[in-house]
Structure formats: C-alpha cells, structure tokens
Amino acid sequence: MGRNPDDMFGDEDYPAYTIGQAAEMLGTSQDFLRRLDEAKLIDPHRSSGGHRRYSRYQLRLAARAREMVDQGTALEAACRIIILEDQLEEALRQNQNHGTRRRD
C-alpha cells in the first residue's frame, strides 16, 4: 500500500524534488547540487532510474551552503561547517531529551 499524500507533504525527509526542481527553487545550478553530494553534505535519494530526489530538509542544507558560498566561503568548508552545526544541533536535542526523561 502506498503512503498517504498528507503524510508525504508533512515529511521533511520525503524525497519529493528532482534535481531540476531543487536547482530552480534554490536559484542555483544542478552542478552545484551534485557538488554538495560529492562533498557529503547531502545524500539524495535515488529513484529506480538513478535520478536524484531531494527532501525539504536537504534543500534547506543546500540553501545554507549556497548562502555561505555566495559570501565567499569555500564549498568544502561550508559543507563541513553545516555538517558540524547539524551534528551539534542533534546532540543538543538528544541531551535535552535525555535530561527531560531523567527528571520524570
């Protein structure tokens, strides 16, 4: 059975956008998105035909990378910074959740 469309639209990780759509939405080139994949910032889902599909979460990361690159940060450095920021945010969230559970 397929997924409910309402569930997919609300899912930040659902790979809803093609590389062309993503590039257009971000105002960047498809090559830029491929370079983010090579730099391991985003790992787009691959369709059965091997085409890249992007989620809203991945588009937010790509938009942040584009912003940093536009401000003069090297692509590899921008990707590393964003990866570290993302890891820190996740660690803080887990730490907060762990602290909340201990108080209960």
C-alpha positions in Angstrom: 0.0 0.0 0.0 1.3 3.5 -0.9 1.9 6.3 1.5 -0.8 8.8 2.3 -0.1 12.1 0.4 -0.8 14.1 3.5 1.9 12.2 5.3 4.4 12.8 2.4 3.8 16.5 2.3 4.4 16.9 6.0 7.5 14.7 5.9 10.7 16.8 5.9 12.7 13.8 4.7 10.4 12.7 1.8 12.4 12.9 -1.4 9.9 15.0 -3.4 12.0 17.2 -5.6 14.0 16.4 -8.7 17.4 17.9 -9.2 16.0 20.3 -11.7 13.2 21.4 -9.4 15.7 21.7 -6.5 18.1 23.8 -8.5 15.3 26.1 -9.7 13.9 26.5 -6.2 17.4 27.4 -4.8 18.4 29.6 -7.8 21.5 27.5 -8.4 22.8 25.0 -10.9 22.3 21.3 -10.9 26.1 21.0 -10.9 26.2 22.9 -7.5 23.8 20.3 -6.1 26.0 17.4 -7.5 29.0 19.0 -5.8 27.1 19.1 -2.4 26.5 15.4 -2.9 30.2 14.8 -3.7 31.2 16.9 -0.5 28.9 14.6 1.5 26.6 17.4 2.7 23.5 15.8 1.3 22.9 12.3 0.1 19.9 12.5 -2.2 17.6 9.5 -2.6 17.9 7.8 -6.0 14.9 6.9 -8.0 14.7 3.5 -9.6 16.2 5.1 -12.7 19.1 6.5 -10.7 17.8 10.1 -10.7 18.5 12.3 -7.6 15.5 13.2 -5.5 15.7 15.8 -2.7 13.8 16.4 0.5 12.9 19.7 2.1 15.5 19.1 4.8 18.2 18.6 2.1 17.1 21.7 0.3 17.5 23.8 3.5 21.0 22.5 3.9 21.8 23.3 0.2 20.3 26.8 0.6 22.6 27.3 3.6 25.6 26.1 1.7 24.8 28.4 -1.2 24.4 31.3 1.1 27.8 30.6 2.6 29.5 30.1 -0.8 27.9 33.4 -2.0 29.5 35.1 1.0 32.9 33.8 0.0 33.3 30.6 2.0 34.9 27.7 0.1 32.4 25.0 -0.8 34.2 22.2 1.2 34.5 24.5 4.2 30.8 25.5 4.0 29.8 21.8 3.8 32.0 20.9 6.8 30.6 23.8 8.9 27.0 22.8 8.1 27.6 19.2 8.9 29.2 20.1 12.3 26.3 22.5 13.0 23.8 19.8 12.2 25.6 17.3 14.4 25.8 19.8 17.3 22.0 20.5 17.0 21.2 16.8 17.1 23.5 16.2 20.1 21.9 19.1 22.0 18.4 17.8 21.1 19.4 14.3 22.4 20.9 15.8 25.5 17.8 17.8 26.2 15.5 14.8 25.6 17.8 12.7 27.9 17.6 15.3 30.7 13.8 15.5 30.3 13.4 11.7 30.7 15.7 11.7 33.8 13.5 14.2 35.6 10.3 12.3 35.1 
